[in-house]
Amino acid sequence: MPIDFPMKRRIAYMRRNRCGVLLVALCLFILINPFVAGSLGAVFLALGMVTILVLAMWALRARRRTLLALGLLALFTVNAVAVDRLGAHWLRPATLGVTAMFIGSVTAGLLYYVLDWRPITTDKVFGAVAAYVLIAFTFASLFGLLQQLQPHAFYASLVHAPDEHLDWPTMMYFSFTVLTSTGFGEITPVTKMARSLIIIEQVLGVMYVAFLIARLANLYRNTGKHRP
């Protein structure tokens, strides 16, 4: 039976660049989100988020103890999302809190992998972009949690919040505008806690780019020293 070498090469490439697979999944999640709504959208959101978290754990290449801790946190996340989608909406704050905690932990693991002093690889470049996207996802969950605790934490136009409640896609969009310092202005923070979270995300977004540029500059400087 002939061996499909191109397929094997693709699989080997994916295993070497796991963060690239994670980044593709994140981009697909963002692109498909607008096309699903209602109960189907809720199911897609739950399954898509769980899939991304599983891929993120696979991409981390962490030690067994770390993976075990993240795995237990993932189980809590999946359980919380499932219970919330089954109608126990009173658990929604806990769901958003656990999701934010888990995504934040995975993001921290990716940042540790990307910003260490080992040589920059293609997988690390993918990981850097994936970590940036996951930072936005983390704060989107935190904004959703804050909205559960403070229903009027954010003010948005009727186009974004016809029932005065921001859904997950809108929170995700808002988080990316904050992280990239775009600030279109159609969604604004009202409470002091909302403004504090936005300040932290803006600082993280700026500092992340600065650290990444410094890391790359240091790499090229060290490479230049070893040239004949």
Secondary structure per residue as TSV (DSSP state, phi and psi in degrees):
chain	resnum	aa	ss	phi	psi
A	1	M	-	360.0	124.8
A	2	P	-	-66.9	146.6
A	3	I	-	-95.9	131.7
A	4	D	-	-82.6	88.6
A	5	F	H	-65.9	-41.2
A	6	P	H	-57.3	-40.4
A	7	M	H	-64.9	-40.2
A	8	K	H	-64.0	-38.6
A	9	R	H	-65.5	-37.9
A	10	R	H	-65.4	-43.0
A	11	I	H	-63.4	-41.8
A	12	A	H	-64.1	-39.0
A	13	Y	H	-64.0	-41.8
A	14	M	H	-64.4	-37.2
A	15	R	H	-70.3	-33.0
A	16	R	H	-75.3	-28.8
A	17	N	T	-119.9	63.2
A	18	R	H	-64.8	-34.5
A	19	C	H	-65.3	-27.5
A	20	G	H	-66.3	-39.9
A	21	V	H	-63.0	-42.1
A	22	L	H	-61.8	-42.5
A	23	L	H	-64.4	-41.0
A	24	V	H	-61.2	-42.9
A	25	A	H	-62.6	-39.9
A	26	L	H	-64.3	-43.3
A	27	C	H	-65.5	-40.9
A	28	L	H	-64.1	-40.3
A	29	F	H	-59.9	-43.3
A	30	I	H	-68.3	-39.9
A	31	L	H	-73.3	-35.4
A	32	I	H	-80.4	-25.2
A	33	N	G	-49.6	-44.5
A	34	P	G	-66.7	-17.9
A	35	F	G	-91.3	-4.9
A	36	V	-	-117.9	140.1
A	37	A	-	-147.3	167.8
A	38	G	H	66.8	-144.8
A	39	S	H	-64.5	-35.8
A	40	L	H	-63.4	-39.7
A	41	G	H	-63.9	-37.7
A	42	A	H	-65.2	-42.1
A	43	V	H	-65.1	-44.0
A	44	F	H	-61.6	-42.0
A	45	L	H	-60.5	-46.2
A	46	A	H	-65.4	-50.8
A	47	L	H	-67.1	-40.0
A	48	G	H	-64.1	-42.0
A	49	M	H	-66.1	-42.1
A	50	V	H	-62.8	-42.8
A	51	T	H	-60.8	-43.0
A	52	I	H	-63.8	-41.0
A	53	L	H	-65.7	-38.7
A	54	V	H	-65.4	-44.8
A	55	L	H	-63.0	-36.3
A	56	A	H	-65.0	-41.0
A	57	M	H	-64.1	-39.0
A	58	W	H	-65.2	-36.8
A	59	A	H	-74.6	-19.9
A	60	L	H	-68.9	-33.9
A	61	R	-	54.8	38.9
A	62	A	-	-82.1	173.5
A	63	R	-	-70.8	165.6
A	64	R	H	-62.1	-40.9
A	65	R	H	-63.9	-42.0
A	66	T	H	-64.3	-44.4
A	67	L	H	-64.2	-35.8
A	68	L	H	-64.4	-44.9
A	69	A	H	-62.9	-43.9
A	70	L	H	-67.3	-34.8
A	71	G	H	-63.5	-42.6
A	72	L	H	-63.3	-41.4
A	73	L	H	-65.6	-35.2
A	74	A	H	-65.1	-39.2
A	75	L	H	-62.3	-42.0
A	76	F	H	-62.1	-39.5
A	77	T	H	-63.9	-48.8
A	78	V	H	-61.0	-43.8
A	79	N	H	-62.8	-42.6
A	80	A	H	-65.0	-41.9
A	81	V	H	-64.1	-42.3
A	82	A	H	-63.4	-45.7
A	83	V	H	-63.5	-40.1
A	84	D	H	-64.6	-41.5
A	85	R	H	-73.6	-18.4
A	86	L	T	-83.5	-2.8
A	87	G	T	119.2	-5.7
A	88	A	-	-84.1	72.1
A	89	H	G	-68.6	-17.3
A	90	W	G	-67.4	-15.7
A	91	L	G	-90.4	1.2
A	92	R	H	-59.7	-42.1
A	93	P	H	-58.3	-41.6
A	94	A	H	-65.5	-38.4
A	95	T	H	-60.4	-49.2
A	96	L	H	-65.5	-37.3
A	97	G	H	-65.3	-46.5
A	98	V	H	-65.7	-40.7
A	99	T	H	-62.0	-44.4
A	100	A	H	-63.1	-39.6
A	101	M	H	-64.4	-43.0
A	102	F	H	-69.8	-46.3
A	103	I	H	-61.5	-39.8
A	104	G	H	-63.0	-39.0
A	105	S	H	-65.7	-43.3
A	106	V	H	-64.5	-40.1
A	107	T	H	-62.1	-42.5
A	108	A	H	-61.4	-40.8
A	109	G	H	-62.6	-41.7
A	110	L	H	-65.0	-40.9
A	111	L	H	-64.4	-38.7
A	112	Y	H	-62.9	-38.0
A	113	Y	H	-70.8	-40.5
A	114	V	H	-74.9	-39.4
A	115	L	S	-96.4	8.2
A	116	D	S	-71.8	178.8
A	117	W	S	-95.2	14.8
A	118	R	S	-80.2	163.1
A	119	P	-	-58.6	144.8
A	120	I	-	-72.0	130.6
A	121	T	-	-121.7	171.7
A	122	T	H	-60.3	-39.0
A	123	D	H	-62.9	-37.0
A	124	K	H	-68.5	-34.8
A	125	V	H	-63.9	-45.6
A	126	F	H	-60.5	-41.3
A	127	G	H	-63.7	-36.1
A	128	A	H	-63.2	-43.5
A	129	V	H	-68.5	-41.5
A	130	A	H	-62.7	-40.3
A	131	A	H	-63.8	-38.4
A	132	Y	H	-62.6	-42.4
A	133	V	H	-65.9	-40.3
A	134	L	H	-69.3	-28.5
A	135	I	H	-60.7	-43.6
A	136	A	H	-63.4	-40.2
A	137	F	H	-63.4	-40.1
A	138	T	H	-60.8	-46.9
A	139	F	H	-72.7	-27.2
A	140	A	H	-62.6	-40.9
A	141	S	H	-65.9	-40.2
A	142	L	H	-65.6	-38.5
A	143	F	H	-64.3	-40.6
A	144	G	H	-63.5	-40.0
A	145	L	H	-63.7	-43.2
A	146	L	H	-62.7	-38.0
A	147	Q	H	-65.1	-31.8
A	148	Q	H	-68.9	-36.4
A	149	L	H	-83.3	-34.5
A	150	Q	S	-129.1	91.0
A	151	P	T	-55.4	-27.7
A	152	H	T	-108.0	34.7
A	153	A	S	-70.3	-27.0
A	154	F	E	-127.4	145.2
A	155	Y	E	-115.0	129.8
A	156	A	E	-137.0	158.4
A	157	S	-	-68.7	164.2
A	158	L	T	-62.2	-25.6
A	159	V	T	-64.4	-37.7
A	160	H	T	-89.2	-30.5
A	161	A	-	-139.8	75.8
A	162	P	T	-64.1	-26.9
A	163	D	T	-108.6	22.1
A	164	E	S	60.3	29.5
A	165	H	-	-139.6	124.5
A	166	L	-	-84.8	125.0
A	167	D	-	-83.9	178.6
A	168	W	H	-61.5	-47.9
A	169	P	H	-57.0	-37.4
A	170	T	H	-69.5	-40.0
A	171	M	H	-63.2	-39.8
A	172	M	H	-63.8	-45.3
A	173	Y	H	-60.5	-45.0
A	174	F	H	-63.2	-40.5
A	175	S	H	-63.0	-38.7
A	176	F	H	-68.1	-36.7
A	177	T	H	-66.5	-34.2
A	178	V	H	-71.8	-46.4
A	179	L	H	-61.8	-39.5
A	180	T	T	-89.2	1.9
A	181	S	T	58.1	33.5
A	182	T	-	-75.1	-53.9
A	183	G	-	59.8	66.8
A	184	F	-	-68.0	-27.9
A	185	G	S	95.0	-2.0
A	186	E	S	-79.2	-14.9
A	187	I	E	-125.6	126.1
A	188	T	E	-129.9	146.2
A	189	P	E	-76.1	144.9
A	190	V	-	-111.6	-47.7
A	191	T	S	-85.3	164.0
A	192	K	H	-66.5	-37.6
A	193	M	H	-65.5	-39.5
A	194	A	H	-62.2	-41.9
A	195	R	H	-66.5	-36.2
A	196	S	H	-64.9	-44.3
A	197	L	H	-61.6	-39.6
A	198	I	H	-65.7	-39.8
A	199	I	H	-61.2	-43.9
A	200	I	H	-63.3	-43.2
A	201	E	H	-65.8	-39.8
A	202	Q	H	-63.1	-42.6
A	203	V	H	-64.3	-42.9
A	204	L	H	-62.3	-40.8
A	205	G	H	-62.6	-42.8
A	206	V	H	-69.6	-46.0
A	207	M	H	-66.6	-33.3
A	208	Y	H	-61.8	-47.5
A	209	V	H	-62.5	-40.0
A	210	A	H	-64.7	-45.0
A	211	F	H	-63.9	-40.7
A	212	L	H	-66.1	-42.1
A	213	I	H	-64.3	-42.5
A	214	A	H	-62.6	-38.5
A	215	R	H	-63.6	-46.0
A	216	L	H	-66.8	-40.1
A	217	A	H	-63.5	-40.9
A	218	N	H	-65.2	-36.6
A	219	L	H	-62.9	-48.3
A	220	Y	H	-68.3	-32.3
A	221	R	H	-65.7	-44.5
A	222	N	H	-66.6	-34.7
A	223	T	H	-66.5	-39.4
A	224	G	H	-65.5	-31.5
A	225	K	H	-66.5	-31.5
A	226	H	T	-86.4	-3.6
A	227	R	-	-76.1	143.4
A	228	P	-	-69.8	360.0
